[in-house]
C-alpha cells in the first residue's frame, strides 16, 4: 500500500465510509425488527465513535442520548466527535466534577462515576432517554454496567429504549459472553476485512522465543495474576531480548511496548535507554501533564519507544505507531487484540505494523498471538511475513488439500513442504472433538468442516456472541445457517444429527468406523488423485483416499470419485 492510497482512506469528520453507513442502517433496521439490545463490532482504528456520533441525525432522535464509557480519554474523544459532526448539538460530560446540564441532548457519562453514586445516576431520568450507547462494550457484563442498565430498565423484556454496544473485541475471553446483555450482533467487520479493504494497515510479525516458563503463574478471571506474572517475566535477560528484537526487526520505528506492571514498564524502559534508544515509560499513576507531555513527544518523533502497563490499551489513538512489542504475556484474546489495535491505524507514509510476540514456554497455558487474529497455526513464526498473505496461503492450501494438518506448519517455509510430505497429513478429527463424533471432521482456519457427497459440506464456526454457528454449504458461495449451539461439542452433535436425519446416504461415507475405510485405495481413487497432481503416499487407506477426494469434490466441483 503506498502513501497516496493511505491518504485517500483516512477518516474525515464529515464523510462516512461505506461500512459506517452500513452500520448505521443495520442499527436502524435491527430496531425496526424489534431488537432492543445489539452490538456493532468494528476493529480498532475503523471509526466506531464516528458511527454513533451520527445517531442523533440518522436515527432522527427526539429524546436524549446517553453514551457510557469507562475512561476519561474515551469520554473526551466521544464529545469531540459529536461536536465535529454537529457543532449545534449540546453535548456534555458527566464525570467527577463535570455535570451535564439537564437540557444536554447528548450526555457522555463515566461508568465509574454513575455506578458509585446513586444520586448522580438518579439525575438521569430513564424516560428522557431513548438510546444508550456503550463504548468498549466488552466491559458490559461487569456489575458497574449492570447497575446502570437496571436503572434504565434496559434488560427488561418490554423496554422501548435502545441499547447499542460498540466494540472491537466482542469475545471477552473469560467465558462471560456478551449474550448475557445483548441479543445479537447487528453489524460486524473484522480486522482482516478492514486490512484487505485498506482501511487498516497490513501487519507483519516476528516471534521471539524465551526459556522462561509460565507454568507456575496462576490465572484469575481469565488472565494471569499480574504480581506473579511480573516476577517471572521482569528479568534483565528477557528485557534485553526486547531491545535486541527491536533493533533486529523494527529499528527506528515508533514502538509501544506492553508490559505487566509499573516496575516492568520502568525496567524495560531502562533497558532501551541504556542501549541508546530514545524511550520513556507511562503508567496509570503518572500525572496527567507528564503523560500528555510524554505522548506528545512520542507523537512528534522525539521519542521512539514508549513502555506502558494498562494505560495505552484503550483510548490512545496515535496513527504513527508502526511497531507493537508484546512484553506482557496474556491469556486474553480481547487484551491481545486491543494491544495490536494500537498500531493498525493508517498514516501517510506508514507501510505496515510490525508486531513482535515474545513467546515464553508453557505446557499448561495456550496464549493468543497473531495466530488468534489471523487463523494461523498456534506456533507460527511469520519471520517478518505479512500475516494476511500467509493466512491466505494457508487457506488456499486448506481448501485444496484439507487433509494436511496445518497446525504443524510453523514457518512460511513449511508451506512449501506440507503438500508433499506425509508427516504433515492427518485424517483424524482434532483432539478437542474426537470423543464427541463418529465422523470424519477436520479442522479448517476458523472452525471445523465435514465433507459430504455431491460437493456439500457442513461447517462449524464460533460467532461473536461466544456460541457456534452450524452451516451447510452446497457448493460455491451458497451456505445455509442450520442452527446455533452453546458449545463446540453441542455443535458437533447437532451437525452429526443433521447428517443422520437429512443426509442418511452420507452416513456410510463419513463414519470413521466403516470397515471399507481400512481397505486399499481403489484404482479409480488413485486415478483421481493423480489427475489432481496428488501423489499416493505409502500406506494410504481407502477411507483416507475417500476423504481426500471428497474434499477435492467440494473445493473444485469434481464429479464423484467413488
PyMOL commands that set and color helices and strands:
alter all, ss='L'
color gray80, all
select helices_A, chain A and resi 3-9+18-32+48-53+55-58+72-85+111-116+118-122+126-128+137-139+143-152+178-180+191-196+226-233+236-249+262-274+288-299+333-341+370-374+387-400+406-408+414-418+422-424+431-434+488-502+504-510+515-518+523-531+542-556
alter helices_A, ss='H'
color red, helices_A
select strands_A, chain A and resi 37-41+64-69+91-94+106-110+129-135+162-167+184-188+202-213+219-220+223-224+255-258+279-282+305-308+323-326+352-361+442-444+447-451+457-462+468-473+479-485
alter strands_A, ss='S'
color yellow, strands_A
deselect
rebuild
show_as cartoon
